[in-house]
């Protein structure tokens, strides 16, 4: 049995499609199949918006690896392998982005779990050419097609959605790319968290910043804080940067796999932490965030998080801090607070 995720397994069954090709891998890549794939084709280039995936793959000498929100101009490829992402709009954006760069006659393979809505590619690809399903297994589908009409250009700016948010009489404009948490809406958990924050000062971290709602409100309310925002998603990082810019606010936004690229001197760690990895539920990032929080906080440093009420984070916080206060609770969300 292959140790790859199901979409990679279905691609692995069809290796002859990739023979002699220069393949650009994009989308929801969650394993090391691109390294294996490189043995069966001329070249493999990976473009990922996921910093964890990038950190796993960029060390491989067999691959050319890029992390970011926009495909570099100098991609050498004649075929795309796309792992279908969770958000349909993100799939459309990635298709437009890659086909605009690679142009006419580019071959494309799309793999994805059926529950992810991968069937939508048939309609979505229609303006560019024909695409057809050639295999299905493990509740996944394998499509192959070829681009006959490429998009003339691609502009990432045109993919941002802007929407106003208001809390306690303060207003912000949020800028968000497809696939980013709270794309187009002000999450109720974030609203509850912001309404329960203790007064902020010093160095403040917005962990898992998404479109930048939390960080922007904190910078608006406390302009003297030194704000740092992080996420593993390049589209989230770009969204947060644009949200700060749109509101004339200051903050440093960077990629970090939990604490991988962060310092250890925060006065506050504030988070509406993620609990999804792709389509699946995953608590590992939040557990690492909570377990290692004391080592990244200054003396008397605070952690404040919002979590779905069914998630059992209080025992982890209690274990690491010796206590855990519930600041507020609704039927859906709980706000936890602890001081080092």
C-alpha positions in Angstrom: 0.0 0.0 0.0 1.4 3.4 -1.0 2.1 5.9 1.9 0.8 8.7 -0.2 -2.5 10.6 0.1 -5.3 9.2 -2.2 -5.0 11.9 -4.9 -1.2 11.1 -5.2 -2.0 7.4 -5.3 -4.3 7.9 -8.3 -1.6 10.0 -10.0 0.9 7.2 -9.2 -1.3 4.7 -11.1 -1.0 6.9 -14.2 2.7 7.6 -14.4 2.8 7.2 -18.2 1.0 10.5 -18.6 4.0 12.3 -17.1 6.8 10.5 -19.0 9.2 13.0 -20.7 7.3 16.0 -19.4 8.4 19.1 -17.5 5.7 19.1 -14.7 4.5 22.0 -12.6 2.8 20.8 -9.4 0.3 23.2 -7.9 -2.7 23.1 -5.4 -3.3 21.1 -2.2 0.0 19.1 -2.1 0.2 17.2 1.2 2.9 14.6 0.7 6.3 13.9 -1.0 4.9 12.4 -4.2 6.5 15.2 -6.3 9.9 13.8 -5.4 8.9 10.3 -6.6 7.3 11.8 -9.7 10.6 13.5 -10.6 12.0 10.0 -11.4 9.4 9.5 -14.1 9.6 12.8 -16.0 12.1 15.4 -17.2 11.7 17.9 -14.5 9.4 18.7 -11.6 8.7 22.3 -10.3 6.5 22.7 -7.2 4.6 25.9 -6.6 2.9 25.8 -3.2 1.1 28.4 -1.0 1.6 26.1 2.0 4.8 26.8 4.0 4.8 23.4 5.7 4.8 21.7 2.2 7.5 24.0 1.1 9.7 23.2 4.1 9.2 19.5 3.4 10.0 19.6 -0.3 12.5 22.4 -0.9 15.4 20.4 0.6 15.1 17.9 -2.2 17.7 18.2 -5.0 15.3 16.5 -7.4 12.8 19.5 -7.3 12.7 23.1 -8.1 10.5 24.6 -5.3 8.6 27.9 -4.9 6.5 29.2 -2.0 4.3 32.3 -2.5 1.0 33.7 -3.7 2.0 34.3 -7.3 3.7 32.0 -9.7 7.2 33.2 -10.7 7.6 34.3 -14.4 10.4 31.9 -15.1 8.6 28.5 -14.8 9.9 25.9 -17.2 7.0 23.4 -17.7 4.8 21.9 -20.4 2.4 20.1 -18.1 0.5 21.0 -14.9 -0.4 18.5 -12.1 -3.0 20.2 -10.0 -4.1 18.9 -6.6 -7.7 20.1 -6.3 -7.9 22.6 -3.4 -10.7 22.9 -0.9 -12.0 26.2 -2.2 -13.5 26.3 -5.7 -12.4 30.0 -6.2 -8.8 29.0 -5.3 -8.9 26.3 -8.0 -10.1 28.8 -10.5 -7.4 31.3 -9.5 -4.6 28.7 -9.7 -5.9 27.6 -13.1 -5.9 31.1 -14.5 -2.5 31.9 -12.9 -0.7 28.8 -14.2 -2.3 28.7 -17.7 -1.6 32.5 -18.2 2.1 31.7 -17.5 2.5 28.5 -19.4 0.1 29.2 -22.3 -1.4 27.2 -25.2 -0.8 23.5 -25.6 0.0 23.0 -21.9 -1.2 19.6 -20.8 -3.0 19.4 -17.4 -3.7 16.6 -15.0 -6.1 17.3 -12.1 -6.4 14.9 -9.2 -8.7 15.3 -6.1 -11.1 13.6 -3.7 -14.6 13.5 -5.0 -15.9 15.1 -1.8 -13.7 18.1 -2.6 -15.8 19.0 -5.6 -13.1 18.0 -8.2 -15.9 17.3 -10.7 -16.2 21.1 -11.1 -13.0 21.1 -13.2 -15.0 19.9 -16.2 -17.0 23.2 -16.3 -14.2 25.4 -15.0 -11.7 24.2 -17.6 -14.2 24.6 -20.6 -13.0 28.1 -21.6 -9.4 26.9 -21.9 -10.0 23.5 -23.7 -11.2 20.0 -23.1 -10.7 18.0 -20.0 -11.9 14.4 -19.3 -11.9 11.9 -16.5 -9.6 9.0 -17.2 -9.5 7.2 -13.9 -11.2 6.9 -10.5 -10.1 5.1 -7.4 -10.0 5.5 -3.6 -13.0 8.0 -4.0 -10.7 10.2 -6.1 -10.7 11.2 -9.8 -8.0 11.7 -12.4 -8.6 14.2 -15.2 -6.4 14.9 -18.2 -6.8 17.9 -20.6 -5.0 20.3 -22.8 -5.1 24.1 -23.0 -6.2 25.4 -26.4 -7.0 28.9 -25.3 -4.9 30.4 -22.6 -5.9 33.4 -20.4 -4.1 36.5 -21.9 -2.9 37.7 -18.5 -3.2 37.1 -14.8 -3.4 39.8 -12.1 -3.5 38.7 -8.5 -4.9 42.0 -7.4 -8.1 41.4 -9.3 -8.7 38.3 -7.1 -8.9 40.2 -3.8 -12.3 40.5 -2.3 -12.8 43.6 -0.1 -15.4 43.8 2.6 -16.0 46.2 5.5 -16.1 44.9 9.1 -17.2 46.8 12.2 -16.7 46.1 15.9 -17.6 48.4 18.8 -17.9 51.4 16.4 -14.5 50.8 14.8 -14.4 50.0 11.1 -11.9 48.2 8.8 -11.7 47.1 5.2 -10.6 43.5 4.9 -8.8 42.3 1.8 -8.9 38.6 1.1 -7.8 36.1 -1.5 -9.8 32.9 -2.3 -9.1 29.9 0.1 -8.2 32.2 3.0 -10.1 31.7 6.3 -13.0 34.2 6.7 -12.9 35.0 3.0 -15.6 37.6 2.6 -17.0 37.3 6.2 -16.2 38.4 9.7 -15.9 35.2 11.7 -18.1 35.1 14.9 -15.3 33.5 16.9 -12.9 36.3 16.0 -15.5 38.9 17.0 -15.9 37.2 20.4 -12.1 37.1 20.9 -11.7 40.8 20.0 -14.5 41.7 22.4 -12.6 39.9 25.3 -9.0 41.0 24.7 -7.1 42.4 27.7 -5.4 45.8 27.1 -2.4 45.1 24.7 1.1 46.4 24.9 4.6 45.4 23.7 5.1 42.7 21.1 1.9 41.0 20.0 1.6 37.9 17.8 -1.5 37.2 15.7 -1.0 33.5 15.0 -2.8 32.0 12.0 -3.7 35.5 10.8 -5.8 34.5 7.8 -7.1 37.7 6.1 -5.7 39.8 9.0 -8.9 40.8 10.8 -7.5 40.2 14.3 -4.2 41.8 13.7 -5.7 44.8 12.0 -8.2 45.4 14.8 -5.5 45.1 17.4 -3.2 47.6 15.5 -6.2 50.0 15.1 -7.1 49.8 18.8 -3.5 49.8 20.1 -1.3 51.7 17.6 1.8 51.5 19.9 2.0 47.7 19.9 4.7 45.9 17.9 2.5 43.6 15.8 3.7 40.4 14.2 1.3 38.2 12.1 2.0 34.7 10.8 0.4 32.0 8.8 1.4 28.9 6.8 -0.7 30.0 3.8 0.9 32.4 1.3 -2.5 33.7 0.2 -3.3 34.5 3.8 0.0 36.3 4.2 -0.7 38.4 1.1 -4.2 39.1 2.3 -3.1 40.3 5.7 -0.4 42.6 4.1 -3.1 44.1 1.9 -5.6 44.5 4.8 -2.9 46.4 6.9 -2.1 48.5 3.8 -5.8 49.3 3.1 -6.2 50.6 6.6 -2.9 52.4 6.9 -1.8 50.1 9.7 1.7 48.7 10.6 2.6 45.1 11.2 5.1 42.5 10.1 3.5 39.6 8.3 5.5 36.4 7.7 5.3 32.7 7.0 5.9 30.4 9.9 5.2 26.7 10.6 3.9 27.2 14.2 7.0 28.8 15.8 9.6 27.9 13.1 10.3 31.4 12.1 9.3 33.4 15.2 11.1 35.0 18.1 10.7 34.2 21.8 9.8 37.5 23.3 6.1 38.1 22.8 4.0 39.9 25.5 0.8 38.5 23.9 0.0 35.6 21.6 -3.5 36.0 20.3 -5.1 33.4 18.0 -8.2 32.1 16.3 -6.3 28.9 15.6 -6.9 26.7 12.6 -8.2 23.1 13.0 -8.4 22.1 9.4 -5.7 20.7 7.1 -7.2 20.6 3.6 -10.5 18.8 4.0 -9.6 17.0 7.2 -9.7 18.1 10.8 -6.3 18.6 12.3 -5.4 19.8 15.8 -1.6 19.4 15.6 -0.7 23.0 14.8 -2.9 24.4 17.7 -1.6 21.8 20.1 2.0 22.8 19.2 1.0 26.5 19.5 -0.3 25.9 23.1 2.4 23.4 24.2 5.3 25.7 23.2 3.6 29.1 24.1 5.4 29.6 27.4 8.9 29.5 25.7 7.8 32.2 23.3 6.3 34.5 25.9 8.1 37.0 28.1 7.7 36.9 31.8 4.0 37.6 32.6 3.2 37.2 28.9 -0.4 36.3 27.9 -2.0 33.8 25.6 -5.6 34.5 24.5 -7.3 32.1 22.0 -10.8 31.4 20.7 -11.8 27.8 20.1 -14.9 25.9 19.1 -16.4 24.9 22.4 -16.1 21.1 21.6 -12.3 21.4 21.3 -10.5 20.3 24.5 -7.8 22.9 24.7 -8.2 24.0 28.3 -6.3 20.9 29.7 -3.3 21.7 27.4 -3.2 25.3 28.6 -3.6 24.2 32.2 -0.7 21.8 31.8 1.6 24.4 30.3 0.6 27.5 32.4 -0.7 26.0 35.6 -4.1 27.6 35.0 -6.6 28.5 32.3 -9.3 31.2 32.6 -12.4 31.2 30.5 -13.1 34.8 29.6 -16.3 34.2 27.7 -18.4 31.3 26.3 -21.2 30.9 23.8 -22.9 27.7 22.6 -20.3 27.6 19.9 -17.1 29.4 21.1 -15.0 29.7 24.2 -12.3 32.3 24.9 -9.3 31.0 26.9 -6.7 33.1 28.6 -3.5 32.3 30.6 -0.6 34.3 31.9 3.0 32.9 32.2 
